[in-house]
Amino acid sequence: MALPSIFKRKFVAALIYLLLVSQVSNGFYLPGTYMHTYTNREELTVKVNSLTSIETELPFSYYSLPYCKPQGGVKKSAENLGELLMGDQIDNSPYRFKMNVNESLYLCTTPPLSEHEVKLLKHRTRNLYQVNVILDNLPALRYANQNGVKIQWTGFPVGYTPQGSENDYIINHLKFKVFIHEYEGAGVEIIGTGEEGMGVMSEREKKAASGYEIVGFEVVPCSVKYDPDKMEKLHMFDSIPSESCPSELDKAQIIRQQERVSFTYEVEFEKSNTRWPSRWDAYLKMEGARVHWFSILNSLMVIFFLAGIVFVIFLRTVRRDLTRYEELDKEAQAQMNEELSGWKLVVGDVFREPNHPKLLSVMVGDGVQILGMAIVTIVFSALGFMSPASRGMLLTGMILLYLFLGISAGYVGVRLWRTIRGTSEGWRSVSWSIACFFPGIVFVILTALNFILWGSNSTGAIPISLYFVLLSLWFCISVPLTLLGGFLGTKSEPIQYPVRTNQIPREIPARKYPSWLLVLGAGTLPFGTLFIELFFILSSIWLGRFYYVFGFLLIVLLLLVVVCAEVSVVLTYMHLCVEDWMWWWKAFYASGSVALYVFLYSINYLVFDLQSLSGPVSATLYLGYSLIMAIAIMLATGTIGFLTSFYFVHYLFSSVKID
C-alpha cells in the first residue's frame, strides 16, 4: 500500500513543479532584449539602419542620401562585432515619437537637389533600396499587395518608378503606426538584468514599471508633393495636417534636379492584445511554412530509410567476413588468401602513412573546430539565446566560439599527427598551421571582397580598425589556445595501430573506373539531407528574410553527421575490399565532397532564384561568401567522415586474428 502513495506524492510534486515553471515562464522571456515599459508622453528613440537592397547586396549609410538630419547631429549607436561584419550602421534619426501621442509633423526641406544627389537617388530607387527604421529594437514592417497576395517587408523603399514611366518619385511622407500593450506589472515575474545583478523585482518596482510596452511597428510610405516655399517657413516638429497617400503622379514628389523635397511624417498609436514575448511572431511568419515543415520531414524520413538500409547491409557483410576469416584454419586461410581478394590482404598496408600527413592533420583539426562551433551555435539558437531581436549576436557568438574551440582543434590535429608519424616532432608547426589554415583562407577572401566594397563606398566594407580587432582576437586568443591544445595532444597517448606495417608497399590492383568518381558520387547522399534547409538559409541571407527554425536545423545537422559517417565508412570498406589501402584522403573527401554540391547549388540559386541580383560586383560578393561557406562545410563534413572511418578501420583490423 505504501508504493501507490509514493507515486501519488511524486505526481503531486511534479504537478506543482510544472505549475511553478509555467507561472515563471509567463513573465520570463529568454530571446532578445529585456522588456522596456514607457509612460504617457515619454519620448521614444527611433533609429535608422543601413540602406539595403536584394538587387546589389551592397549596404549604404542612411545619411548618404539627402535626408533630414537630427537636431543634435548624427550619432552612431554602439554595435557588436556581428553587426559591424554584416554592414549594419545604426544611427539616430530625426523622427521624434511620444508615447500615446498621435502627431503629424514637419521635418525639413532640402536645398535644391544637385546633379549628384539626383543621380544617387535614382540609382538607389531603381536598385530597390530599402530604408530600415528601428523602434524599441523592432524594425518597421510594411505590407503590400501583389496580384491579390499580401506581402510583408521590413523597411520602406527609397522611392518608386511607376510602370511605363521614366520618372522616379521619392518617398517623403511616412505614416507610422505603433502598436502598444498596456502593462500593469501584476502577476508577472520580471527578472532584472541591470548592472546591479540579476534578481526578482519587488512589488514597488513592479508598480514603477507599469506603463506601455511596444509590441508592433508598421509604416506606410507615401510620396507627396509639397509647396517648398510654404514648407520652408515651418520649423522641425511643427504640426501639419494629416496627409493621405496620393494616387495621381502629378501629386507625388518627383526626383529631379533643382527640386526641393519636404519630408514629413505622422505617427499613430494603437492598443493591441499582443504581449511583449510574442511581438516578434509577425516577423517570423514564413510564407509556405507548411510546405517547409513537410519537405523537411519527408527528407528526414527518406534519409533515415536509406541510411538504415545501408547500415544493415554493411553490418551483415562485415560480420560475415569476420566469421569466415576466423572459422578457417591456417591452411585454409593461406589457400583463400591466394585465391581470393579482400580487405584482410591489405593488413600490412592499411595504416601506412598517407600522402601529405601534415595537411591532413591540419584539415581535420580545423574541421573539429568548425563542427564544434556549428553544433554549439545551433543548439544555443534552438534554445532561443540568439533570436533575431539580438541583432548581430549570431555572428558574434560564432566567432567567439570558433576562437575558444582552437584548443580542441590543436589537440585533435596534433594527436593525429603523432599517431601517423609515431613522434611528437614538428607539433608546433602543425599547431601553427591549424591556427592559420582556415582563418587565413577566410582572411584572403574577405580582404579581396573588402577592396570591392571599399571601391563602392559601402557600409559593408570592414573598417581598418575592425581588421586590427579581428587580428588581435586571432593571435591573442585562437593561436595561443591552439598551441595549448597541441601541447596537450603531445602529452596524450598516441593511438596504437592493431597491426604492423610492411616495409614494402603492396601494389594496388588496377580498376575499370577511377576511385575519385565514387568519392564524388558519395557526396550526393549527405547533400540530400541538406539542400532543402540550404534554400531557406540562402533566402534568409540574400533576400533579407528572418531565419528562425533552428530546431529543424539542429535535426538536419545531426542527421548530416550520421549520414556523412555512414557514407564514408561504406566507401572506405569498399576500397579495402578491392585491396586499395590508400583510404585516408578518400575517407575525408567521401563526405567532404558534399561541399562541391553545396557550392554548385549556390551557383544555381544565384542564376535561378537571385535573378534580381545585378552587376558583377554583387555576383562576386555572393560567390566569395559562398566559397567560404563551402570550404567550411568541406572541412567539417570531411572530418566527420575521416574520424569515423579511422576508428572503423582500427576496430576492423583489431577484431580479426592476424598471423
ZASE-371952 format. One line per 10 residues: number of its first residue (from 1); for each residue x negated, y, z of C-alpha. Coordinates in nm, 3 decimals, always signed. Layout:
ZASE-371952
NUM) X Y Z; ...
This chain:
ZASE-371952
1) +0.000 +0.000 +0.000; -0.298 +0.229 +0.050; -0.405 +0.215 -0.315; -0.094 +0.381 -0.463; -0.114 +0.661 -0.203; -0.477 +0.730 -0.301; -0.376 +0.755 -0.666; -0.090 +0.984 -0.566; -0.323 +1.218 -0.375; -0.567 +1.222 -0.669
11) -0.284 +1.302 -0.910; -0.160 +1.591 -0.693; -0.516 +1.726 -0.658; -0.569 +1.707 -1.036; -0.237 +1.884 -1.098; -0.327 +2.167 -0.855; -0.669 +2.200 -1.023; -0.511 +2.228 -1.369; -0.267 +2.492 -1.244; -0.552 +2.695 -1.092
21) -0.758 +2.668 -1.410; -0.464 +2.770 -1.627; -0.393 +3.067 -1.395; -0.752 +3.189 -1.413; -0.767 +3.136 -1.789; -0.473 +3.375 -1.833; -0.696 +3.661 -1.727; -1.043 +3.547 -1.827; -1.127 +3.582 -2.193; -1.460 +3.433 -2.292
31) -1.521 +3.550 -2.650; -1.611 +3.907 -2.738; -1.643 +4.206 -2.513; -1.464 +4.269 -2.187; -1.126 +4.442 -2.182; -1.109 +4.820 -2.163; -0.797 +4.999 -2.047; -0.711 +5.361 -2.131; -0.490 +5.615 -1.960; -0.249 +5.853 -2.131
41) -0.422 +6.121 -2.342; -0.763 +5.965 -2.279; -0.994 +6.027 -2.573; -1.078 +5.717 -2.783; -1.409 +5.669 -2.960; -1.381 +5.595 -3.332; -1.693 +5.473 -3.512; -1.786 +5.409 -3.874; -2.000 +5.127 -4.009; -2.192 +5.096 -4.336
51) -2.008 +5.113 -4.668; -1.987 +4.760 -4.809; -1.889 +4.602 -5.141; -1.839 +4.247 -5.265; -1.946 +4.374 -5.607; -2.304 +4.466 -5.517; -2.370 +4.331 -5.162; -2.576 +4.648 -5.104; -2.460 +4.833 -4.788; -2.498 +5.211 -4.769
61) -2.465 +5.462 -4.489; -2.120 +5.619 -4.439; -2.272 +5.967 -4.446; -2.446 +5.904 -4.778; -2.117 +6.033 -4.927; -1.986 +6.390 -4.876; -1.762 +6.303 -4.581; -1.688 +6.529 -4.283; -1.944 +6.508 -4.002; -1.871 +6.509 -3.626
71) -1.889 +6.842 -3.443; -2.182 +6.731 -3.227; -2.375 +6.584 -3.518; -2.422 +6.225 -3.637; -2.534 +5.987 -3.361; -2.625 +5.625 -3.420; -2.486 +5.359 -3.187; -2.714 +5.107 -3.018; -2.740 +4.798 -3.239; -2.867 +4.450 -3.167
81) -3.115 +4.256 -3.378; -2.844 +4.076 -3.574; -2.664 +4.397 -3.669; -2.985 +4.554 -3.798; -3.071 +4.249 -4.007; -2.719 +4.238 -4.153; -2.748 +4.601 -4.266; -2.494 +4.742 -4.018; -2.538 +5.111 -3.939; -2.278 +5.214 -3.683
91) -2.241 +5.591 -3.633; -1.998 +5.816 -3.453; -1.715 +5.955 -3.665; -1.532 +6.289 -3.692; -1.198 +6.122 -3.605; -1.051 +6.208 -3.264; -0.779 +5.991 -3.111; -0.598 +6.048 -2.781; -0.418 +5.757 -2.619; -0.043 +5.765 -2.684
101) -0.061 +6.098 -2.868; +0.072 +6.092 -3.225; -0.105 +6.359 -3.430; -0.160 +6.478 -3.785; -0.488 +6.667 -3.805; -0.717 +6.851 -4.044; -1.087 +6.761 -4.057; -1.277 +6.969 -4.312; -1.303 +7.087 -4.671; -1.618 +7.010 -4.866
111) -1.813 +7.265 -5.069; -1.767 +7.226 -5.448; -1.882 +6.877 -5.544; -2.219 +6.870 -5.718; -2.301 +6.656 -6.017; -2.496 +6.414 -5.796; -2.209 +6.382 -5.545; -1.955 +6.319 -5.822; -2.179 +6.053 -5.976; -2.225 +5.889 -5.634
121) -1.851 +5.893 -5.552; -1.760 +5.748 -5.893; -2.026 +5.477 -5.856; -1.904 +5.379 -5.508; -1.542 +5.385 -5.624; -1.593 +5.167 -5.932; -1.806 +4.920 -5.733; -1.516 +4.877 -5.488; -1.700 +5.008 -5.182; -1.504 +4.989 -4.857
131) -1.519 +5.231 -4.562; -1.533 +5.038 -4.233; -1.380 +5.216 -3.933; -1.403 +5.068 -3.581; -1.185 +5.142 -3.276; -1.247 +4.964 -2.944; -1.458 +4.708 -3.136; -1.169 +4.635 -3.375; -1.223 +4.701 -3.748; -0.938 +4.876 -3.926
141) -0.703 +4.642 -4.116; -0.539 +4.730 -4.446; -0.256 +4.541 -4.615; -0.198 +4.546 -4.990; +0.048 +4.373 -5.222; -0.094 +4.197 -5.528; +0.151 +4.012 -5.754; +0.401 +3.989 -5.471; +0.144 +3.844 -5.226; +0.050 +4.033 -4.910
151) -0.330 +4.052 -4.888; -0.526 +4.156 -4.580; -0.851 +4.357 -4.598; -1.082 +4.516 -4.346; -1.154 +4.881 -4.413; -1.023 +5.101 -4.694; -1.166 +5.191 -5.037; -1.374 +5.499 -5.108; -1.139 +5.571 -5.398; -0.949 +5.405 -5.679
161) -0.933 +5.407 -6.059; -0.579 +5.367 -6.200; -0.532 +5.120 -6.484; -0.571 +5.281 -6.824; -0.728 +5.594 -6.676; -1.086 +5.716 -6.696; -1.046 +5.938 -6.390; -1.132 +5.835 -6.034; -0.946 +5.951 -5.723; -1.089 +5.981 -5.371
171) -0.919 +5.862 -5.052; -0.898 +6.177 -4.839; -0.594 +6.122 -4.615; -0.569 +5.829 -4.371; -0.262 +5.711 -4.182; -0.389 +5.520 -3.877; -0.165 +5.303 -3.664; -0.294 +5.187 -3.323; -0.112 +4.901 -3.151; -0.129 +4.915 -2.773
181) -0.019 +4.683 -2.494; +0.073 +4.820 -2.153; -0.143 +4.658 -1.891; -0.028 +4.669 -1.529; -0.315 +4.476 -1.369; -0.081 +4.236 -1.186; -0.110 +3.859 -1.183; -0.431 +3.861 -1.382; -0.775 +3.770 -1.255; -1.027 +4.012 -1.406
191) -1.392 +3.928 -1.392; -1.612 +4.235 -1.354; -1.917 +4.239 -1.581; -2.076 +4.565 -1.479; -2.430 +4.633 -1.369; -2.339 +4.565 -1.006; -2.290 +4.196 -1.092; -2.003 +3.959 -1.155; -1.712 +3.941 -0.916; -1.333 +3.940 -0.889
201) -1.174 +4.286 -0.876; -0.981 +4.391 -0.567; -0.612 +4.490 -0.571; -0.705 +4.860 -0.559; -0.939 +4.816 -0.854; -0.664 +4.633 -1.043; -0.428 +4.928 -0.997; -0.700 +5.166 -1.109; -0.749 +4.950 -1.418; -0.381 +4.981 -1.513
211) -0.319 +5.155 -1.842; -0.308 +5.065 -2.209; -0.522 +4.816 -2.399; -0.578 +4.840 -2.774; -0.461 +4.522 -2.948; -0.441 +4.627 -3.313; -0.575 +4.883 -3.559; -0.435 +4.941 -3.909; -0.490 +5.203 -4.177; -0.301 +5.317 -4.486
221) -0.528 +5.511 -4.727; -0.391 +5.793 -4.943; -0.519 +6.038 -5.198; -0.358 +6.381 -5.155; -0.440 +6.699 -5.349; -0.454 +6.999 -5.116; -0.497 +7.369 -5.187; -0.861 +7.418 -5.076; -0.822 +7.795 -5.023; -0.533 +7.737 -4.785
231) -0.700 +7.443 -4.607; -1.030 +7.627 -4.555; -0.856 +7.870 -4.320; -0.795 +7.583 -4.077; -1.037 +7.460 -3.815; -1.128 +7.100 -3.739; -0.850 +6.921 -3.547; -0.587 +7.182 -3.629; -0.241 +7.028 -3.663; -0.093 +6.989 -4.011
241) +0.239 +6.850 -4.138; +0.254 +6.475 -4.187; +0.189 +6.362 -4.545; +0.332 +6.072 -4.743; +0.116 +5.892 -4.998; +0.198 +6.042 -5.341; +0.268 +5.803 -5.628; +0.208 +6.065 -5.901; -0.153 +6.104 -6.015; -0.123 +6.480 -6.052
251) -0.066 +6.499 -5.675; -0.375 +6.289 -5.597; -0.726 +6.425 -5.539; -0.939 +6.371 -5.848; -1.317 +6.322 -5.829; -1.456 +6.597 -6.048; -1.743 +6.842 -6.048; -1.676 +7.171 -5.861; -1.370 +7.019 -5.689; -1.332 +7.095 -5.318
261) -1.195 +6.798 -5.124; -0.999 +6.842 -4.800; -0.997 +6.550 -4.555; -0.708 +6.490 -4.315; -0.569 +6.206 -4.109; -0.279 +6.116 -3.887; -0.261 +5.865 -3.603; +0.043 +5.687 -3.462; +0.056 +5.469 -3.151; +0.295 +5.175 -3.135
271) +0.358 +4.939 -2.844; +0.300 +4.571 -2.911; +0.368 +4.243 -2.730; +0.028 +4.111 -2.840; -0.202 +4.064 -2.543; -0.570 +4.158 -2.542; -0.709 +3.800 -2.566; -0.502 +3.743 -2.883; -0.584 +4.066 -3.062; -0.838 +3.903 -3.297
281) -0.580 +3.649 -3.423; -0.473 +3.887 -3.702; -0.831 +3.899 -3.834; -0.888 +3.524 -3.814; -0.589 +3.422 -4.022; -0.742 +3.230 -4.311; -0.548 +3.204 -4.636; -0.475 +2.844 -4.730; -0.552 +2.728 -4.376; -0.352 +2.407 -4.416
291) -0.545 +2.313 -4.729; -0.868 +2.389 -4.541; -0.785 +2.161 -4.249; -0.655 +1.874 -4.460; -0.951 +1.895 -4.701; -1.195 +1.874 -4.412; -1.005 +1.585 -4.255; -0.989 +1.400 -4.585; -1.362 +1.450 -4.637; -1.439 +1.320 -4.290
301) -1.226 +1.008 -4.340; -1.385 +0.926 -4.676; -1.738 +0.975 -4.546; -1.672 +0.768 -4.233; -1.532 +0.490 -4.454; -1.830 +0.490 -4.693; -2.084 +0.517 -4.413; -1.916 +0.230 -4.229; -1.931 +0.004 -4.534; -2.297 +0.088 -4.599
311) -2.386 +0.034 -4.234; -2.207 -0.304 -4.206; -2.365 -0.438 -4.528; -2.704 -0.311 -4.419; -2.684 -0.474 -4.073; -2.578 -0.809 -4.218; -2.861 -0.803 -4.474; -3.133 -0.722 -4.221; -3.005 -0.979 -3.973; -3.000 -1.245 -4.245
321) -3.357 -1.164 -4.349; -3.483 -1.173 -3.991; -3.311 -1.505 -3.929; -3.458 -1.659 -4.245; -3.811 -1.543 -4.167; -3.807 -1.659 -3.805; -3.649 -2.001 -3.867; -3.905 -2.108 -4.126; -4.216 -2.286 -4.009; -4.562 -2.163 -4.107
331) -4.590 -2.386 -4.412; -4.252 -2.282 -4.545; -4.332 -1.916 -4.477; -4.655 -1.938 -4.672; -4.473 -2.104 -4.962; -4.195 -1.846 -4.952; -4.445 -1.562 -4.949; -4.596 -1.699 -5.267; -4.263 -1.744 -5.442; -4.050 -1.456 -5.315
341) -4.090 -1.086 -5.269; -3.959 -0.886 -4.974; -4.028 -0.630 -4.707; -4.239 -0.872 -4.499; -4.502 -0.881 -4.774; -4.595 -0.515 -4.707; -4.661 -0.579 -4.338; -5.026 -0.481 -4.378; -4.949 -0.155 -4.561; -4.620 -0.027 -4.421
351) -4.794 +0.200 -4.166; -5.074 +0.312 -4.396; -5.143 +0.685 -4.374; -4.920 +0.877 -4.620; -5.034 +1.142 -4.863; -5.069 +1.488 -4.706; -5.007 +1.379 -4.344; -5.060 +1.731 -4.209; -4.792 +1.880 -4.434; -4.552 +1.601 -4.334
361) -4.614 +1.669 -3.963; -4.563 +2.043 -4.016; -4.237 +1.998 -4.208; -4.098 +1.752 -3.953; -4.189 +1.988 -3.668; -4.016 +2.282 -3.839; -3.718 +2.060 -3.919; -3.675 +1.973 -3.550; -3.683 +2.345 -3.466; -3.422 +2.437 -3.729
371) -3.196 +2.142 -3.645; -3.205 +2.222 -3.273; -3.125 +2.587 -3.346; -2.829 +2.489 -3.568; -2.678 +2.244 -3.319; -2.706 +2.474 -3.016; -2.576 +2.776 -3.214; -2.272 +2.590 -3.347; -2.194 +2.438 -3.005; -2.204 +2.783 -2.840
381) -1.995 +2.929 -3.125; -1.739 +2.648 -3.091; -1.713 +2.728 -2.718; -1.642 +3.093 -2.802; -1.966 +3.258 -2.690; -2.034 +3.404 -3.037; -1.699 +3.536 -3.156; -1.656 +3.795 -3.436; -1.594 +4.053 -3.163; -1.962 +4.027 -3.069
391) -2.094 +4.184 -3.387; -2.440 +4.053 -3.483; -2.451 +3.814 -3.185; -2.453 +3.501 -3.403; -2.765 +3.602 -3.595; -2.937 +3.734 -3.282; -2.868 +3.408 -3.100; -3.002 +3.202 -3.390; -3.328 +3.398 -3.400; -3.385 +3.373 -3.023
401) -3.305 +3.001 -3.021; -3.548 +2.944 -3.308; -3.822 +3.130 -3.122; -3.782 +2.934 -2.798; -3.746 +2.596 -2.972; -4.102 +2.636 -3.102; -4.213 +2.421 -2.809; -4.014 +2.122 -2.941; -4.148 +2.177 -3.294; -4.508 +2.178 -3.172
411) -4.456 +1.870 -2.959; -4.292 +1.658 -3.229; -4.527 +1.771 -3.507; -4.849 +1.712 -3.310; -4.730 +1.378 -3.172; -4.650 +1.261 -3.525; -4.995 +1.385 -3.635; -5.159 +1.183 -3.352; -4.957 +0.876 -3.446; -5.058 +0.896 -3.814
421) -5.426 +0.984 -3.761; -5.481 +0.798 -3.433; -5.657 +1.104 -3.284; -5.575 +1.449 -3.148; -5.844 +1.616 -3.355; -5.703 +1.906 -3.556; -5.391 +1.954 -3.340; -5.446 +2.331 -3.313; -5.445 +2.365 -3.690; -5.124 +2.159 -3.707
431) -4.960 +2.373 -3.437; -5.054 +2.698 -3.611; -4.923 +2.562 -3.941; -4.593 +2.464 -3.777; -4.559 +2.813 -3.628; -4.626 +2.981 -3.964; -4.488 +2.746 -4.233; -4.113 +2.815 -4.240; -4.129 +3.168 -4.088; -4.399 +3.251 -4.345
441) -4.176 +3.140 -4.633; -3.884 +3.343 -4.496; -4.112 +3.644 -4.439; -4.237 +3.638 -4.801; -3.885 +3.606 -4.948; -3.738 +3.875 -4.721; -4.025 +4.113 -4.797; -3.968 +4.072 -5.171; -3.593 +4.131 -5.126; -3.665 +4.423 -4.894
451) -3.857 +4.606 -5.165; -3.547 +4.575 -5.385; -3.325 +4.712 -5.105; -3.568 +4.996 -5.034; -3.562 +5.088 -5.402; -3.179 +5.106 -5.383; -3.180 +5.319 -5.062; -2.956 +5.057 -4.899; -2.899 +5.029 -4.523; -2.953 +4.654 -4.573
461) -3.328 +4.720 -4.601; -3.521 +4.616 -4.290; -3.694 +4.924 -4.137; -4.070 +4.912 -4.082; -4.013 +4.936 -3.705; -3.796 +4.623 -3.715; -4.069 +4.443 -3.911; -4.307 +4.507 -3.621; -4.044 +4.387 -3.373; -3.994 +4.062 -3.566
471) -4.369 +4.008 -3.599; -4.412 +4.073 -3.227; -4.142 +3.818 -3.143; -4.301 +3.572 -3.381; -4.658 +3.599 -3.247; -4.573 +3.667 -2.881; -4.303 +3.402 -2.832; -4.284 +3.148 -3.114; -4.657 +3.093 -3.175; -4.758 +3.052 -2.805
481) -4.464 +2.817 -2.741; -4.552 +2.611 -3.049; -4.914 +2.584 -2.932; -4.791 +2.483 -2.586; -4.569 +2.217 -2.743; -4.865 +2.093 -2.948; -5.078 +2.073 -2.633; -4.807 +1.867 -2.461; -4.799 +1.647 -2.771; -5.169 +1.569 -2.730
491) -5.108 +1.460 -2.371; -4.825 +1.222 -2.460; -4.891 +0.866 -2.568; -4.903 +0.818 -2.946; -4.654 +0.572 -3.089; -4.827 +0.234 -3.127; -4.774 +0.050 -3.454; -4.649 -0.309 -3.409; -4.872 -0.440 -3.693; -5.226 -0.380 -3.816
501) -5.302 -0.204 -4.144; -5.515 -0.384 -4.404; -5.831 -0.219 -4.530; -5.739 -0.269 -4.896; -5.400 -0.128 -5.001; -5.154 -0.363 -5.166; -5.061 -0.297 -5.527; -4.704 -0.174 -5.569; -4.518 -0.371 -5.843; -4.405 -0.175 -6.148
511) -4.036 -0.085 -6.166; -3.797 -0.026 -6.451; -3.689 +0.314 -6.318; -3.879 +0.583 -6.122; -3.816 +0.590 -5.748; -3.750 +0.967 -5.747; -3.421 +0.909 -5.930; -3.299 +0.703 -5.635; -3.426 +0.966 -5.392; -3.242 +1.246 -5.574
521) -2.924 +1.042 -5.600; -2.928 +0.971 -5.227; -2.858 +1.340 -5.153; -2.511 +1.325 -5.306; -2.356 +1.141 -5.009; -2.468 +1.396 -4.743; -2.361 +1.674 -4.980; -2.014 +1.520 -4.990; -1.977 +1.591 -4.617; -2.090 +1.948 -4.656
531) -1.961 +2.105 -4.975; -1.605 +2.190 -4.861; -1.728 +2.367 -4.549; -2.003 +2.527 -4.756; -1.740 +2.702 -4.968; -1.586 +2.868 -4.662; -1.927 +2.964 -4.522; -2.031 +3.127 -4.852; -1.696 +3.306 -4.871; -1.742 +3.447 -4.521
541) -2.094 +3.571 -4.604; -2.038 +3.716 -4.952; -1.666 +3.805 -4.956; -1.655 +3.972 -4.615; -1.424 +3.715 -4.456; -1.438 +3.607 -4.093; -1.556 +3.250 -4.032; -1.427 +3.105 -3.709; -1.365 +2.727 -3.743; -1.685 +2.636 -3.561
551) -1.518 +2.329 -3.408; -1.480 +2.174 -3.751; -1.827 +2.290 -3.847; -1.966 +2.106 -3.544; -1.787 +1.787 -3.652; -1.923 +1.827 -4.006; -2.274 +1.883 -3.871; -2.262 +1.570 -3.654; -2.126 +1.372 -3.946; -2.401 +1.511 -4.169
561) -2.663 +1.392 -3.918; -2.516 +1.040 -3.918; -2.490 +1.019 -4.297; -2.843 +1.157 -4.351; -2.981 +0.897 -4.111; -2.794 +0.608 -4.276; -2.878 +0.712 -4.631; -3.248 +0.747 -4.552; -3.265 +0.415 -4.369; -3.089 +0.228 -4.650
571) -3.317 +0.385 -4.913; -3.628 +0.302 -4.707; -3.513 -0.058 -4.674; -3.453 -0.081 -5.050; -3.807 +0.045 -5.119; -3.961 -0.202 -4.874; -3.767 -0.488 -5.033; -3.934 -0.416 -5.370; -4.276 -0.403 -5.196; -4.305 -0.024 -5.212
581) -4.482 +0.061 -4.886; -4.512 +0.437 -4.965; -4.189 +0.515 -4.784; -4.288 +0.819 -4.573; -4.215 +1.105 -4.811; -3.931 +0.915 -4.980; -3.755 +0.881 -4.644; -3.793 +1.256 -4.591; -3.662 +1.358 -4.931; -3.385 +1.094 -4.945
591) -3.180 +1.301 -4.702; -3.364 +1.629 -4.769; -3.258 +1.620 -5.135; -2.915 +1.743 -5.022; -3.075 +2.090 -5.023; -3.110 +2.071 -5.403; -2.736 +2.017 -5.439; -2.666 +2.298 -5.191; -2.876 +2.538 -5.399; -2.711 +2.424 -5.725
601) -2.370 +2.467 -5.561; -2.474 +2.818 -5.456; -2.552 +2.898 -5.820; -2.216 +2.750 -5.921; -2.047 +2.969 -5.657; -2.227 +3.275 -5.794; -2.116 +3.204 -6.152; -1.755 +3.099 -6.093; -1.646 +3.245 -5.756; -1.853 +3.565 -5.733
611) -1.772 +3.693 -6.079; -1.725 +4.040 -5.931; -2.092 +4.047 -5.825; -2.253 +4.289 -6.067; -2.611 +4.360 -6.169; -2.943 +4.175 -6.147; -3.024 +4.332 -5.808; -2.718 +4.175 -5.641; -2.779 +3.838 -5.810; -3.145 +3.843 -5.700
621) -3.044 +3.913 -5.339; -2.789 +3.632 -5.349; -3.035 +3.379 -5.492; -3.307 +3.485 -5.246; -3.085 +3.432 -4.941; -2.953 +3.105 -5.090; -3.310 +2.982 -5.135; -3.386 +3.048 -4.766; -3.073 +2.854 -4.669; -3.164 +2.562 -4.899
631) -3.520 +2.538 -4.760; -3.387 +2.536 -4.402; -3.136 +2.262 -4.489; -3.409 +2.056 -4.661; -3.637 +2.070 -4.355; -3.354 +1.987 -4.111; -3.193 +1.704 -4.307; -3.532 +1.565 -4.420; -3.643 +1.549 -4.058; -3.328 +1.357 -3.962
641) -3.390 +1.101 -4.237; -3.763 +1.065 -4.173; -3.742 +1.017 -3.794; -3.457 +0.766 -3.828; -3.647 +0.572 -4.097; -3.968 +0.577 -3.891; -3.802 +0.424 -3.587; -3.615 +0.178 -3.807; -3.939 +0.056 -3.975; -4.107 +0.038 -3.636
651) -3.821 -0.170 -3.496; -3.801 -0.390 -3.807; -4.166 -0.493 -3.803; -4.179 -0.531 -3.426; -3.880 -0.770 -3.438; -4.033 -1.033 -3.667; -4.315 -1.275 -3.585; -4.634 -1.181 -3.764; -4.912 -1.438 -3.802
